[in-house]
């Protein structure tokens, strides 16, 4: 039985930092199994966060420059992690950082050049997991559901609360998944107005009051009415959501409480619409899983038929990095790691490009 020793890298739209997860992954006669061995979050310094946040507006030359320099930065951080923890690594699986996501135009771009990661780290790298699916007419997202199906199938629903909220579940023997809508992206945008990176435990939101006009405007966003398969990103947030925030004159606490309740309402609508059993389990991961107030409100709305389960902090924070490590394993095993039932592509496929480090120092 081969045990893959893999480092998964994830940087999400919430810009919390780089998640590094060193995992052991293996296949028994019945199931895929995993163990998260070591983890590390590398917070982004202000200059890096600003570069990533503004990448959408860069011209082609500056975007490519960032693509390469960010790849080198990733590789150096992983090399340091490997050295500090004395790790043996088969390869790195990197999601990269999404700067542009426009599947209707035929592309989704994640910066963090695989060759630069490989050369800076000295390890084999697998990245660019979305392009194959998009070339087959898919959204290129979400990708995590293959991991939900094969690693977390004891749960009826898997909900990730990153910058965007997305859900994954089985329906008629197919995995269904899509981006529900807003999550930490809106909350962090609001807190940054008072120079806070995020609302710890939702404490500010808890103190606020509901702004009904703002809630109505958020709930009426056209994206929520679109059928799945669907995915969204930072472009949508800037274009459709930021103007609503900026045009709402209300205390920060009220904005946060209203945004939190909006997130919970939209999640509840989708979970209840797709629930086919009397009792269901919902696994919640991502940074939003650590937001105590958000989880309380979500649990209240789902009380009855849905049991909300928040795992250990390690799994909540590093599940996506773990699954990208797993997606890399599937790529090497020449197994499909991207599901057409999720993305809307012509067929399932195996995404990911392999990069080998330079052999010459």
C-alpha positions in Angstrom: 0.0 0.0 0.0 1.5 3.3 -1.1 1.3 6.2 1.2 1.5 9.5 -0.6 3.3 12.2 1.4 2.0 15.5 0.1 1.9 19.2 0.9 -1.3 20.9 -0.1 -1.3 24.7 -0.6 -4.4 26.9 -0.5 -5.0 30.6 -0.7 -8.6 31.7 -0.8 -10.5 34.8 -1.7 -10.7 35.9 2.0 -7.0 36.7 1.8 -6.4 35.3 5.3 -3.0 33.9 4.2 -1.4 30.8 2.8 -2.6 27.5 4.2 0.0 24.7 4.2 -1.0 21.1 5.1 1.4 18.2 5.1 -0.7 15.0 4.7 -0.4 11.3 4.3 -2.9 9.9 1.9 -3.5 6.3 1.0 -6.0 3.9 -0.6 -7.3 0.9 1.2 -9.3 -1.9 -0.5 -12.5 0.1 0.2 -11.7 3.8 0.7 -9.3 6.6 0.5 -7.9 7.5 3.9 -5.9 10.5 5.1 -4.0 12.0 8.1 -3.1 15.6 8.5 0.4 15.5 10.0 1.6 19.1 10.1 -0.1 22.4 9.3 0.9 26.1 9.1 -0.8 29.3 8.1 1.4 32.0 6.7 -0.4 35.4 7.1 0.1 37.7 4.2 2.0 40.9 4.9 0.3 44.1 4.0 2.2 44.5 0.7 1.4 40.9 -0.4 -2.2 41.2 0.5 -2.4 44.4 -1.4 -0.8 42.8 -4.5 -3.2 39.9 -4.5 -6.2 42.1 -3.8 -5.4 44.5 -6.7 -4.3 41.8 -9.1 -7.6 42.0 -10.9 -6.7 45.4 -12.2 -3.2 44.7 -13.4 -2.2 44.7 -17.0 -0.9 41.5 -18.6 2.8 42.2 -18.0 2.4 43.1 -14.3 0.0 40.1 -13.8 2.6 37.7 -15.2 5.3 39.3 -13.1 3.2 38.7 -10.0 2.4 35.1 -11.2 6.1 34.3 -11.2 7.2 36.2 -8.1 4.3 34.8 -6.1 5.2 31.3 -7.3 8.8 31.8 -6.0 7.4 33.1 -2.7 5.2 30.0 -2.3 8.2 27.7 -3.0 10.4 29.5 -0.5 7.7 29.3 2.2 7.2 25.5 1.6 10.9 24.9 1.5 11.3 26.6 4.9 8.3 24.6 6.3 9.8 21.3 5.1 13.2 22.1 6.6 11.7 23.2 10.0 9.5 20.1 10.3 12.0 17.6 8.9 9.5 16.3 6.3 9.8 13.8 3.5 7.6 15.1 0.6 6.6 13.3 -2.6 5.2 16.4 -4.2 3.4 19.7 -3.6 -0.2 20.3 -4.8 -0.9 24.0 -5.2 -4.3 25.6 -5.8 -2.6 29.0 -6.3 -4.5 32.2 -5.7 -7.4 33.0 -8.0 -7.2 36.5 -9.5 -9.6 36.1 -12.5 -12.5 33.7 -12.7 -14.6 34.1 -15.9 -15.5 30.6 -17.1 -18.1 32.1 -19.5 -15.1 33.6 -21.3 -13.2 30.4 -21.1 -10.7 31.0 -18.4 -9.9 31.0 -14.7 -6.5 32.1 -13.6 -4.7 31.1 -10.5 -1.3 32.9 -9.9 1.6 31.0 -8.5 3.7 29.6 -11.3 4.2 25.9 -10.8 7.7 25.9 -12.3 8.8 28.7 -9.9 7.3 26.8 -6.9 9.2 23.7 -8.0 12.5 25.5 -8.5 12.2 27.4 -5.2 11.2 24.4 -3.2 13.1 21.6 -4.9 10.0 19.5 -5.1 7.7 18.2 -7.8 4.6 20.4 -8.1 1.1 19.8 -9.5 -1.0 22.9 -10.1 -3.4 24.5 -12.6 -6.3 22.2 -11.7 -9.1 24.2 -13.4 -8.0 24.6 -17.0 -8.8 21.1 -18.3 -12.4 21.3 -17.0 -12.9 24.8 -18.4 -11.6 23.6 -21.8 -14.4 21.0 -21.6 -17.1 23.7 -21.1 -17.1 23.6 -17.3 -17.0 26.3 -14.6 -13.6 25.0 -13.4 -15.1 25.2 -9.9 -15.8 24.1 -7.3 -13.0 21.5 -7.2 -13.2 20.4 -3.5 -16.4 18.2 -4.0 -14.3 15.2 -5.2 -12.7 15.2 -1.8 -16.0 15.6 -0.1 -17.3 12.6 -2.0 -14.3 10.3 -1.4 -13.0 11.5 2.0 -16.0 12.9 3.8 -18.9 10.8 2.6 -20.3 10.2 6.0 -21.8 13.7 5.9 -25.0 14.6 4.0 -23.8 18.1 3.2 -20.3 19.7 3.2 -20.3 23.5 3.5 -17.2 25.6 3.1 -17.2 29.1 4.4 -14.2 30.8 2.9 -14.4 34.2 1.1 -17.3 32.5 -0.8 -19.7 29.9 0.6 -20.1 26.7 -1.3 -21.9 23.5 -0.7 -21.5 19.9 -1.8 -23.9 16.9 -1.6 -25.1 13.7 -3.3 -28.2 13.7 -5.4 -29.4 10.7 -7.5 -25.9 9.2 -7.3 -24.2 12.3 -8.6 -22.1 14.8 -6.6 -23.7 18.2 -6.8 -21.8 21.4 -5.7 -21.8 25.1 -6.4 -21.0 28.4 -4.9 -24.0 29.6 -2.8 -22.7 33.1 -2.5 -21.2 35.5 0.1 -19.3 34.5 3.2 -16.1 35.9 4.7 -15.4 38.2 1.7 -18.1 40.6 2.7 -17.5 40.4 6.4 -13.8 41.1 6.0 -14.4 43.9 3.6 -16.6 45.6 6.3 -14.1 45.1 9.2 -11.2 46.4 7.1 -13.0 49.8 7.2 -12.0 50.0 10.8 -8.5 48.4 10.2 -9.5 44.9 11.5 -8.6 41.9 9.3 -11.8 40.1 10.5 -14.5 40.0 13.1 -13.2 37.6 15.7 -15.9 35.1 16.8 -18.4 37.5 15.2 -18.3 39.7 18.3 -19.0 43.0 16.5 -21.8 41.4 14.5 -23.4 40.2 17.7 -23.6 43.7 19.0 -25.2 45.1 15.9 -28.8 45.6 14.7 -30.4 44.3 11.6 -30.6 46.8 8.7 -33.6 45.5 6.7 -33.0 47.6 3.6 -29.4 46.3 3.3 -30.6 42.7 3.9 -33.3 43.0 1.2 -30.7 44.4 -1.3 -28.3 41.5 -0.6 -31.0 38.9 -0.8 -32.2 40.2 -4.2 -28.8 39.8 -5.9 -29.4 38.2 -9.2 -26.7 35.5 -8.7 -28.9 33.8 -6.0 -31.6 33.2 -8.6 -29.3 31.4 -11.0 -29.5 27.6 -11.2 -26.5 25.4 -10.6 -23.9 24.6 -11.8 -22.6 28.0 -11.0 -19.6 29.7 -9.4 -18.6 33.2 -8.6 -15.6 35.2 -7.5 -14.0 38.5 -6.6 -15.1 40.2 -9.8 -18.8 39.7 -8.9 -18.2 40.9 -5.3 -16.6 44.1 -6.6 -19.2 44.8 -9.2 -22.4 43.8 -7.4 -21.8 43.8 -3.7 -19.3 46.5 -2.8 -21.7 49.3 -4.2 -24.4 48.0 -1.8 -22.1 48.2 1.1 -20.8 51.7 0.2 -24.3 53.0 -0.3 -25.5 51.8 3.1 -25.0 54.4 5.8 -25.0 52.3 9.0 -22.6 51.5 11.9 -20.1 48.7 11.2 -21.7 46.5 13.8 -25.1 46.7 12.0 -23.5 46.0 8.6 -21.8 42.9 10.0 -24.9 41.6 11.7 -27.0 42.1 8.6 -24.3 40.5 6.3 -24.0 37.5 8.7 -27.8 37.0 8.7 -27.8 37.2 4.9 -25.1 34.5 4.7 -27.1 32.2 7.0 -30.4 32.9 5.1 -28.9 32.0 1.7 -27.2 28.9 3.0 -30.4 27.7 4.7 -32.4 28.1 1.5 -30.0 25.9 -0.4 -29.6 23.2 2.3 -33.4 22.9 2.9 -34.1 22.8 -0.8 -31.8 19.9 -1.3 -32.6 17.9 1.9 -34.3 14.6 1.2 -34.0 13.0 4.6 -35.7 13.7 7.9 -32.4 14.0 9.7 -29.2 15.4 7.9 -25.7 16.2 8.9 -23.9 19.3 7.7 -20.1 19.5 8.0 -19.0 23.2 8.2 -15.3 24.1 7.4 -13.4 27.1 6.3 -12.6 30.3 8.3 -16.3 31.0 8.7 -16.6 27.8 10.8 -14.6 29.6 13.5 -17.1 32.5 13.6 -19.1 31.7 16.7 -21.9 34.1 16.0 -22.3 33.0 12.4 -22.5 29.3 13.4 -25.0 30.1 16.2 -27.3 31.8 13.7 -26.9 29.2 11.1 -27.7 26.4 13.7 -30.8 28.4 14.7 -32.1 28.6 11.2 -31.4 24.9 10.5 -32.7 23.6 13.8 -34.9 20.5 13.3 -33.8 18.5 10.3 -30.1 19.6 10.0 -27.4 18.9 12.5 -24.5 21.4 12.1 -21.1 19.9 12.8 -18.0 22.0 13.2 -14.9 19.7 13.3 -11.5 20.4 15.0 -10.0 23.8 14.2 -7.2 22.1 12.2 -9.7 20.3 9.9 -11.9 23.4 9.7 -9.0 25.6 8.6 -7.0 23.2 6.5 -9.6 21.0 4.8 -9.2 22.7 1.4 -5.4 22.4 1.5 -5.9 18.7 2.4 -8.2 18.2 -0.5 -5.9 19.9 -3.0 -3.2 17.5 -1.8 -5.7 14.7 -2.5 -6.6 16.1 -5.9 -2.9 16.0 -6.7 -2.8 12.3 -5.7 -5.7 11.5 -8.0 -3.9 13.3 -10.8 -0.8 11.1 -10.4 -3.1 8.0 -10.1 -4.6 9.1 -13.4 -8.1 9.2 -11.8 -10.7 11.8 -12.4 -10.4 14.7 -9.9 -13.0 17.1 -11.4 -16.7 16.2 -11.6 -18.8 17.3 -14.6 -21.9 17.0 -12.4 -20.4 19.8 -10.3 -18.9 22.0 -13.0 -21.2 21.5 -16.0 -18.4 20.2 -18.2 -18.9 17.7 -21.0 -17.4 14.9 -19.0 -15.4 14.2 -15.8 -11.6 14.8 -16.2 -8.3 14.8 -14.4 -6.9 18.3 -14.0 -3.4 19.4 -13.1 -0.1 20.1 -14.7 3.1 18.5 -13.3 6.3 20.6 -12.9 9.7 19.2 -12.0 12.3 21.2 -10.2 15.5 22.2 -12.0 18.2 19.6 -11.3 21.0 22.2 -11.4 21.7 24.5 -8.5 
